[in-house]
């Protein structure tokens, strides 16, 4: 069994990006600039946005955090989005989800300029991704693909079973793994909460991508020997013995599933850090694409 070490690979990717940024600086070019919009004070969102901003600093990107109060109106947020679209200094930005209930998430995502949509959530980018066109690929599935590529995991002709059909993980990874290319060319089954007898399907899987957010969901008796397991789940489990008052766990019974797996991602240290690295990669791509347009 080999651990797919997302922490290690994400650090490699960040180092590669840092080298490119240093070269941009040497040439006197503008460096990539990522902005993040956070509405309210959701604990997990604060953590995610904080680490995105810190990562930007480490690799030499410019970053801007726009932290708006919980009671920000939809109109005020849309105005902020319009300003970011119009600001030539910003190469890419994200609007951290979830948004407070009184704001229509879809309306906000549709307002983001697809050329700055480094989360890859805009329908233009999602559509282009599905059609094998140049786009921004959502960071989490992009990170999974990159992890599989860098470990040379053979996916061609394999049966990949995805659990979960969200727009940000399950659906896009099922599309990407079914496309042509490295870490792809798989035969994909997308499963979800209405799937009947999931176990009979996961038992046929050469690769399982679990993205549902239920701790200990994928157990050893649900997978075959040699399976490749990608655990996307991130759940905070309350635990007073921990400094933060919780611990983080994935969807997979790691202790037992890892005994049968050929490759497996840990949680934490698997898909999570890859997500941040690929957001930075998308921001670098955004800068390069804008530069080409400016020239
Ligand atoms: P979601 O929470 O929007 O949806 C969960 C999905 O799981 C749904 O499509 C549902 O149909 C499916 N599901 C629920 N119960 C099921 C069952 N019993 N059997 C089969 N399918 C079932 O999904 P999401 O936003 O993709 O998040 C999933 C998990 O991944 C969460 O824990 C989230 O925190 C985590 N996540 C991690 C990263 C990362 O960077 N590692 C990024 C995004 C999400």
Boltz pocket constraint, residues with backbone or C-beta under 6 A from the ligand:
constraints:
  - pocket:
      binder: B
      contacts: [[A, 140], [A, 163], [A, 164], [A, 165], [A, 166], [A, 167], [A, 168], [A, 169], [A, 170], [A, 191], [A, 192], [A, 193], [A, 194], [A, 195], [A, 198], [A, 210], [A, 211], [A, 212], [A, 213], [A, 214], [A, 231], [A, 232], [A, 233], [A, 234], [A, 235], [A, 271], [A, 272], [A, 273], [A, 275]]
      max_distance: 6.0
